[in-house]
């Protein structure tokens, strides 16, 4: 039998080859200014470079006079605050309703919502033996990669995977929206049992009468129990993460990959790969880790002076991960406020009271108040600074007993609705492959025969 190979081994030869990338692949930063290249597709003022049009969602962070203002988020033209107030006032869950709105452009009436929820419930089933053969056979230490593999494998179970007609793509998107919670939670259970050596392994089927939020808690917990407040807060979290403009990295990825004419599974897997990146989907984990250290290093959480001094150490790169960043504070677009964070805070407080963790909520509130003051005093800001949705979302998931390995997958469970809407929008409106320009800045070279190379 052949010796088992270590595919993770980095040999000296590989390190040498990698050094060529580091030395020969560096582009002079001054060239970006000379050729007016907006790095990250953002100009020097932080404004996004316009690359497309969308009717799915809109973000307002500045006045018409280009001054900072309280942030606004709209889904299909509706203010997110009005949408959340609306379904909460009626005592119903909102994620299914918001998914309908994002996909079809209008709010459903009672019968349309019931029919749509029934479609999702009917699609909440994986192919026979899929959990055993795909999810359990090769558990991944990263649940986002586990979801991606499952999504790509579902291509093989589809009789018409490459048909990009709107009815077929809609069918594929609805099926993915419906099964994403199972792909994430079953992937976690396999990881927890096989990689973390957990003593228990359980798979709970989703129930058709439950909402997406309820089913997540039902499948996650061994006893399948949850409180109405827990389900309501998780539902709001899904609504707030479902969509955020066409310019965020994963939604833009969906547009770019869709424009090539590829299949739905490949497009959604690409979006998952984008969201997995810590610069996009992992910020709330950083926030939780930062607060874990604050709790250890600050003796009196109610002492503003002690808390301010430690936050200054973080900002100066002297504490936590030495990055100089206070995670969860500031946003690439929003200035004075992130409307998602504003909405979230009231629900976080209610859940913290239910869980007996009001002291922790008080600490979060204090950092929310003090951190922007410190940042504004020490750094030149072209716009306002405030906490973003990631500031509270990780704390919410901790209160719900959700493991950190599922934080970003929960983001994906919500955002698949937005990705699906953007894929459909690109198919309807796009007739050209998205191909921005890259300028070559390497000098011309003459070919060197092998015997003359050094």
Secondary structure, 3 states (H helix, E strand, C coil): CCCCCCCCCCCHHHHHHHHHHHHHCCCCCHHHHHCCCCHHHECCCCCECCCCCCCCEEEEEECCCCCEEEEEEEECCEEHHHHHHHHHHCCCCCHHHHHHHHHHCCCCCHHHHHHHHHHHHHHCCCCCCHHHHHHHCCCCCCHHHHHHHHHHHHHHHCCCCCCCCHHHHHHHHHHHHHHHHHHHHHHHHHHHHHCCCCCCCCCCCCCCCCCHHHHHHHHHCCCCCCCHHHHHHHHHHHHHHCCCCCCCHHHHHHHHHHCCCCCHHHHHHHHHHHHHCCCCCCHHHHHHHHHHHHHHHCCCCCCHHHHHHHHHHHHCCCCCCCCCCCCCECCCCCCCECHHHHHHHHHHHHHHHHHCCHHHHHHHHHHHHHHHHHHHHHCCCCCCCCECHHHHHHHHHHHCCCCHHHHHHHHHHHHHHHHHHHHHHHHHHCCCCCCCCCCCCCCCCCCCCHHHCC
